[in-house]
């Protein structure tokens, strides 16, 4: 106290700014001396005593800071000042504004309480009374300063349940209490008659109070609760930061976004610059120490800008990672896999942005939980409205999982009742919403993925070989010897051809047609390219024509042959022999109907010569 009296004699204005901080933070002197000492909020009396008793320790801390301004003394003083917010129930105040609102509320309450006639501390309920409760046995819920609505209330739930703090209503109405009590006389000595004005002049250690007090009177005139020079300083700082970020943004947008590391770093410069400038702004604004109703605005702007920069950085990083993966030689930029990677990157970016924005909203007081609940209901309605789009996205996922076709594949899809199979073409794009196919007539067909994924898809590009299958018809005038020679030459040709796979490669006489003896050719051409297959097929057709012509027969064509001859009738001798054979079978009970007798079946089993006489297989028998 001697020190204070001496300082007061030497500098009558010394206590003007001191008084503000004297009561900015409620705590006991022990709490002021030791930053880890807890505040006693076990009863209304303890909380009120904390509010009134810590001023001495805070006074010493401020005196040290004013005499020796520097980071250490500034940090020690504000550490104690910030601790005062724990005497207030700030549950209805946005987290980002806890410190500024707490400091300002403590100042207003000090000015009001200094004008009130307070009861003796012994009349305020202590911990025993608060615990014992009122007549019905419940703990004491609140205590009011006599003759006022300033309330110290018990916290009923949460991590601070059971503590007594100045109620949220008191915090909200502190400014109104101050306006109503402004004309009342002080009932206790105060160092200055204008605590609010003193508070508006306080700055950080980088801006000495001597500089502030040396400014012209108009510069220290309050406007909306903050002196004029602070308005100019804050607007100047934010203007310079905005100009610098704008220049960085223009430089970053000069190059095109190609997914390369260089373009990524160039685009990354803007959010990084924002993060740097917001950090510098936060430090400088703390040194300026805005007050009044505008005290929250710079903090909110910095919080919002910082969160936007972080979201921007996450979005750019996920997009660059996706493009770096897509740029690999094994992946097409227009493939479904590329689209899904982009979708995954965007989803991660959107999720990170949502988390950061929800956190920001919570910090600045937006009812995030209500928005989340509303978003859930709105999301359900949106999902129902966008059902077809979601079905197409699910179809894209099925196409990616099954991979029936890829970009560049030649395929046949669905069923086409029209002649010529127009539902055939090359897949050009498989997107999240639809698939585009260029048909053989060079037109583009766009099919929703939900429909395309359920079609029968024949991937012609996936063939390792291509089938050569034809039916030949020889004239009925062809003799068995000619037919054997045609079959032998055709088989030899298939075996000798270098583009025909040898197993299977077969030519067989398959039957008798209406106007031809039919031969089936079945072989695989060793190619997967359609044009190459057509060239090999053309060569085979020419060779087949030469073989048929060489053997002296010819291809059959739909025709009718009319024979003019005298009818010689049936052979009566053979007819009588057939009838005699049937009578013998009947008398011997050996009719081969509906089946041959068992002994006869065993007798004739495998008795024919096969392969026929003259073939390599027959000579080996």
Beta strands, then each sheet from edge to edge (+ up, - down):
strand 1: 142-144
strand 2: 151-154
strand 3: 164-166
strand 4: 222-223
strand 5: 226-227
strand 6: 410-413
strand 7: 424-430
strand 8: 434-439
strand 9: 444-448
strand 10: 457-459
strand 11: 466-474
strand 12: 500-512
strand 13: 517-525
sheet 1: 1+ 2- 3+
sheet 2: 4+ 5-
sheet 3: 9+ 8- 7+ 6- 10+
sheet 4: 11+ 13- 12+
end
